[in-house]
Amino acid sequence: MPWNEPGRGGGNGKDPWKGGGQQPPDLDEVFANVQKRLKKIIGGSDDSGGGGGSGSQGSGGPGVGGIIALVLVLAGIWTAWNSVHIVDESERGVVLRFGEYTRIMMPGLRFTFPAPIETITKVNVAEVRSQENQARMLTSDENLIELGFAVQYRVLDPAAFLFEIQAPETTLAEASDSAIREVVGTNQMDFILEQGRGEIATAARDLLQQILERYDAGIEILTFNLQQVRPPNQVQAAFDDVVRAREDQVRFANEAQAYANQEIPEARGRAARVREQAQGYRDSVIAQAEGEADRFIAVYEEYAKAPQVTRQRLYLQELESLYSGTPKVLLDANSSNNLLYLPLDRLASGQSNDRLPPPPLMSGQEREGQATGSSQTRTRSGREGR
C-alpha cells in the first residue's frame, strides 16, 4: 500500500510525510498567482475583482505605461551589459564600429556603444603560443631528411592578427614550413645532422619573421626549435654507421692529442737535459784545453829560461810515463846516491804500476850545479877506470 494512500499513517487517512493535514500546492494556483503579480506590476487589473466591464476599462492607460517602463528598464540593462567592458592586463580590445575597425582598447574598465553599433574582440597578447610540425625535406646534396620543429610566438598587433590574414594558425604553419624548407635546401645533410642545428634554427626563425612581416600578420616569432632531425628509416642504419665512424675519429684524435701532450713535454725535457750535458761537456773541454794551453805556456817559459835542462826533464818525464806500465825498475848507474830503494813489496803484489814520487823541482842554478857535479863525477870515474 502506498504511503499517501488512505488508511496509512496511524489510521487517520493522512500522508505520514506531511503534517497537520496540509496538502501540496497546486501548480495551477502557483501560475495564477504569478500572473496576477505581473499584471499588478505592469498596471493591469485583477481578474478576481469586479465585473468584466470594469476590468477592461481599468486596463487601458496604466497597462501601456507599465509595458513601456518595463521595456525601458530592460533596454537600460541590455545597454549597460553591452557598453561596459573589462579588459585584462594581458589582453587588448579590438573595437569595431558597424563592422569597421576603429581603435584598440588598453587594459582596464572601458566603455563602448552598445551592439550592433560597436563590438569588441579581446585578444591575448601576453600568451606564448606554440605550434608543432613535421615534414620530409630535400637537402642541397639531394638527400632526404625527416625534420620536426616547434614554433613559439605571440600576438604583436591584435588588429593585424584579426583582419590582415584570414586564418592565422594556418598561415603560420604554411609560412614556417616554407621557411625551414628553404633553409634546409641550401645546406648539406652532414651539416644539418651534426653541428648545424643551431644555425639552421636561427636562420629559419629570421626567415619566418620576414615572411610574416611581409604578410603584416601581427605575429612575433620567439623561438624556432628543431626537435628531431634524422634521415629516413630506410637509410637510418647506414647513417648510424657513419655517425659511429665519426665519433671514433673524434675519439682517436683526442687520444692522439692527449698522447702528444704527454710526450712532447717529456721530449722537450730530454732535449733540454742533452743540451745541458753538451753545454757542460763543452765547458769542461774548453777549460781542459785552456789548462793545457796554460801549462804549455808555462813549460815554454821555463824552456826559454833553460832549454837544455827543460828538454832533458821533459825527456825523463816522457820515459817515466812510458815505462810506468811495465814491471821493470830503471836505475841510473851514474847516480851518486849510495842507497837505492826498490819497492819490492809493490812489485811482489803486482802493483808495479805505482809510480815513484818524482824528485822535487829545482831552480835553474841548482839544475846547472847538479848537471856540472854529475859531469865531474862521471869524468873522475872514467879516469879511475883507466
C-alpha positions in Angstrom: 0.0 0.0 0.0 1.5 3.4 -0.9 2.4 5.9 1.8 -0.1 8.5 0.7 -3.0 6.0 0.4 -5.8 6.3 2.9 -5.5 4.0 5.8 -1.8 4.5 6.3 -0.1 6.7 8.8 -1.8 5.7 12.0 -5.2 5.0 10.6 -6.1 8.7 10.1 -6.0 8.6 6.3 -3.2 11.1 6.0 0.2 11.0 4.4 2.9 10.3 7.0 5.4 12.7 5.3 3.1 15.6 5.7 1.9 17.0 9.0 -1.1 18.9 10.3 -3.4 18.0 7.4 -1.5 20.3 4.9 -1.8 19.4 1.2 0.8 20.1 -1.6 0.3 23.4 -3.5 -1.5 23.2 -6.8 0.6 24.2 -9.8 -2.2 25.9 -11.5 -2.7 28.1 -8.4 1.0 29.0 -8.4 1.0 30.1 -12.0 -2.2 32.1 -11.4 -0.6 33.9 -8.5 2.5 34.8 -10.6 0.3 36.1 -13.4 -1.6 38.3 -11.0 1.6 39.8 -9.7 2.9 40.6 -13.2 -0.4 42.3 -14.1 -0.1 44.4 -11.0 3.5 45.4 -12.0 2.5 46.5 -15.5 -0.7 48.2 -14.3 -3.3 45.7 -15.4 -6.5 44.7 -13.4 -7.0 41.7 -11.3 -9.5 39.1 -12.8 -10.7 38.2 -9.4 -12.0 41.8 -8.9 -15.3 43.3 -10.2 -17.1 42.6 -13.4 -15.6 42.2 -16.7 -16.6 45.7 -17.8 -14.8 47.5 -15.0 -11.7 45.3 -15.5 -11.5 46.1 -19.2 -12.0 49.7 -18.5 -9.2 50.0 -15.9 -6.6 48.3 -18.0 -6.5 50.9 -20.8 -3.9 53.5 -19.6 -1.9 52.1 -16.8 -1.1 48.8 -18.7 0.6 50.5 -21.6 2.7 52.7 -19.3 3.9 49.7 -17.3 4.9 47.9 -20.5 6.9 51.0 -21.7 8.6 51.2 -18.3 9.5 47.6 -18.4 10.9 47.9 -21.9 12.9 50.9 -20.9 14.3 49.1 -17.8 15.2 46.1 -19.9 16.7 48.3 -22.6 18.9 50.0 -20.0 20.1 46.8 -18.6 20.9 45.5 -22.0 22.7 48.7 -22.9 24.8 48.6 -19.8 25.6 45.0 -20.4 26.9 45.7 -23.9 28.6 49.0 -23.3 30.8 48.3 -20.2 33.8 46.0 -20.8 36.7 44.9 -18.6 39.9 44.3 -20.5 42.5 42.2 -18.6 46.2 43.2 -18.3 47.2 40.5 -20.8 44.6 41.5 -23.3 43.9 44.2 -25.9 40.4 45.1 -27.1 39.8 45.5 -30.8 36.8 47.8 -31.3 34.6 47.6 -34.5 32.0 50.2 -35.3 29.4 48.9 -37.7 32.0 46.2 -38.7 34.9 48.6 -39.3 38.0 48.7 -37.2 38.3 51.9 -35.2 40.7 51.5 -32.2 42.5 49.4 -29.7 41.4 49.4 -26.1 44.0 49.1 -23.4 43.5 47.1 -20.1 41.0 48.4 -17.6 37.3 49.3 -17.4 36.3 50.5 -20.9 33.0 51.8 -22.5 31.7 51.4 -26.0 28.5 52.0 -27.8 26.1 49.0 -27.5 25.9 46.4 -30.2 25.3 46.5 -33.0 26.9 49.9 -33.1 30.2 48.9 -31.7 31.6 45.4 -30.8 34.8 44.5 -29.1 37.0 41.4 -29.6 39.6 40.7 -26.9 43.0 39.3 -27.9 45.5 37.9 -25.5 48.9 39.5 -26.4 50.9 38.1 -23.5 50.3 34.4 -24.1 53.1 32.4 -25.6 51.6 30.1 -28.2 53.2 27.1 -29.7 52.8 25.2 -33.0 54.5 22.0 -33.9 55.0 20.4 -37.4 57.0 17.6 -39.0 57.9 17.1 -42.7 60.3 15.4 -45.0 62.7 17.7 -46.9 65.4 17.7 -49.5 68.9 19.0 -48.8 71.3 20.7 -51.1 73.2 17.4 -51.7 69.9 15.7 -52.8 69.4 13.7 -49.6 66.1 13.4 -47.7 65.8 14.1 -44.0 62.8 14.0 -41.7 62.6 17.1 -39.6 60.3 18.0 -36.7 60.2 21.6 -35.4 58.2 23.7 -33.0 57.5 27.5 -33.3 56.7 29.6 -30.3 55.1 33.0 -31.0 52.9 35.7 -29.5 50.5 38.3 -31.0 52.2 41.6 -31.5 49.5 43.6 -33.3 45.9 42.4 -32.4 44.2 44.3 -35.3 46.6 42.8 -37.9 46.3 39.4 -36.3 42.5 39.5 -36.7 42.0 41.2 -40.1 45.1 41.1 -42.2 45.1 37.3 -42.6 42.1 35.0 -42.7 43.5 32.0 -40.7 46.5 33.0 -38.6 47.2 29.5 -37.4 47.1 28.0 -40.9 49.2 30.9 -42.3 51.8 30.5 -39.6 52.0 26.7 -40.3 52.5 27.2 -44.0 55.0 30.0 -43.6 57.1 28.1 -41.1 57.1 25.0 -43.4 58.2 27.2 -46.3 61.0 28.9 -44.3 62.5 25.7 -42.9 62.4 24.1 -46.4 64.3 27.0 -47.9 67.0 26.9 -45.2 67.4 23.1 -45.4 67.5 23.2 -49.2 70.6 25.4 -49.0 72.6 23.2 -46.7 74.1 19.7 -46.8 72.9 16.8 -44.8 76.1 16.3 -42.8 76.0 19.9 -41.6 72.3 19.6 -40.7 72.6 16.4 -38.8 75.7 17.3 -36.8 76.9 20.8 -35.9 74.4 22.9 -37.9 71.2 22.6 -35.9 71.6 25.9 -34.1 72.4 27.8 -37.3 69.5 26.1 -39.1 67.0 27.1 -36.4 68.3 30.7 -36.2 68.1 31.1 -40.0 64.6 29.6 -40.2 63.4 31.9 -37.4 64.7 35.0 -39.1 63.3 34.0 -42.5 59.9 33.1 -40.9 59.7 36.5 -39.2 60.5 38.3 -42.5 57.7 36.3 -44.2 55.1 37.2 -41.5 56.2 40.9 -41.7 55.5 40.9 -45.4 52.1 39.5 -44.7 51.6 42.1 -41.9 50.3 39.2 -39.8 50.9 40.9 -36.4 52.9 37.9 -35.1 56.2 37.9 -33.3 58.3 34.7 -33.6 60.0 34.0 -30.2 61.8 30.7 -30.8 62.2 28.1 -33.6 63.3 24.8 -32.2 64.4 21.7 -34.2 63.0 18.8 -32.2 64.0 15.9 -34.4 66.4 15.7 -37.3 67.1 12.3 -38.8 67.4 10.5 -42.1 64.6 8.3 -43.4 64.1 4.9 -41.8 65.3 3.1 -44.9 68.8 4.5 -44.6 69.0 5.0 -40.8 71.3 2.1 -40.2 73.9 3.4 -42.8 73.8 6.8 -41.2 74.3 5.3 -37.8 77.4 3.6 -39.0 78.7 6.9 -40.4 77.9 8.7 -37.1 79.8 6.0 -35.2 82.7 6.2 -37.5 82.9 10.0 -37.0 82.7 9.5 -33.3 85.6 7.1 -33.5 87.5 9.6 -35.5 87.0 12.2 -32.9 87.9 9.8 -30.1 91.1 8.7 -31.8 92.0 12.3 -32.5 91.5 13.2 -28.8 93.6 10.2 -27.7 96.4 11.2 -30.1 96.3 14.7 -28.9 96.5 13.5 -25.3 99.5 11.3 -26.2 101.1 14.2 -27.9 100.5 16.5 -24.9 102.2 13.9 -22.7 105.2 13.0 -25.0 106.1 16.5 -26.2 106.9 17.9 -22.7 109.0 14.7 -21.9 110.8 15.0 -25.2 111.5 18.7 -24.6 112.8 17.8 -21.1 115.1 15.2 -22.6 116.3 17.7 -25.2 116.9 20.3 -22.5 118.9 17.7 -20.5 121.0 16.8 -23.5 121.7 20.4 -24.3 122.8 21.0 -20.7 125.0 17.9 -20.8 126.5 19.2 -24.1 127.0 22.6 -22.6 128.7 21.1 -19.6 130.9 18.9 -21.8 131.8 21.9 -23.9 132.7 24.0 -20.9 134.9 21.1 -19.5 136.7 20.6 -22.8 137.3 24.3 -23.1 138.5 24.5 -19.5 140.8 21.5 -20.1 142.1 23.0 -23.3 142.8 26.3 -21.6 144.5 24.5 -18.8 146.7 22.5 -21.3 147.5 25.7 -23.1 148.4 27.5 -19.8 150.6 24.5 -18.9 152.2 24.5 -22.3 152.9 28.3 -22.0 154.4 27.7 -18.5 156.6 25.0 -19.8 157.6 27.2 -22.7 158.6 30.0 -20.4 160.7 27.5 -18.4 162.2 26.2 -21.6 163.1 29.7 -22.7 165.0 30.2 -19.4 166.9 26.8 -19.6 166.4 25.0 -22.8 168.8 22.1 -22.2 167.6 21.3 -18.7 163.9 21.6 -19.7 164.4 19.4 -22.7 166.1 16.7 -20.5 163.4 17.0 -17.9 160.7 16.6 -20.4 162.5 13.6 -21.9 162.7 11.9 -18.5 159.1 12.6 -17.7 158.1 11.0 -21.1 160.2 8.0 -20.3 158.6 7.7 -16.9 155.1 7.8 -18.4 156.1 5.2 -21.0 157.7 2.7 -18.6 155.2 3.2 -15.7 153.1 0.3 -17.1 155.9 -2.2 -17.1 157.2 -4.3 -14.1 160.7 -3.1 -14.5 162.8 -0.8 -12.4 165.3 1.5 -14.1 168.3 2.7 -12.2 170.7 5.4 -13.0 174.1 3.8 -12.9 175.9 7.1 -12.8 173.9 8.4 -9.9 176.0 9.4 -6.8 173.4 8.0 -4.4 174.8 5.0 -2.5 171.4 4.0 -1.1 168.9 2.5 -3.6 165.3 2.0 -2.8 163.4 -0.8 -4.5 159.7 -1.2 -3.9 159.8 -4.9 -3.5 156.5 -5.2 -1.7 154.7 -3.4 -4.5 156.5 -5.5 -7.1 155.5 -8.7 -5.3 151.9 -7.7 -5.0 151.6 -6.8 -8.7 151.4 -3.0 -8.0 154.3 -2.2 -10.1 152.2 0.4 -11.9 152.5 2.7 -9.0 154.9 5.4 -9.9 157.7 6.5 -7.6 157.4 10.1 -6.4 159.3 12.4 -8.8 162.2 14.4 -7.4 161.3 18.0 -6.4 161.6 20.7 -8.9 164.8 22.7 -8.7 165.6 26.2 -9.9 167.8 26.9 -12.9 171.0 27.4 -10.9 170.5 24.2 -8.9 169.9 22.2 -12.0 173.0 23.7 -13.6 175.1 22.9 -10.5 173.7 19.4 -10.3 174.5 18.9 -14.0 178.1 20.2 -13.5 178.6 17.9 -10.5 177.3 14.9 -12.4 179.6 15.6 -15.3 182.6 16.0 -13.0 181.8 12.7 -11.2 181.5 10.9 -14.5 184.9 12.3 -15.6 186.5 11.2 -12.4 185.1 7.8 -12.6 186.4 7.4 -16.1 189.9 8.4 -15.2 190.0 5.9 -12.3 188.8 3.2 -14.6 191.7 3.8 -16.9 
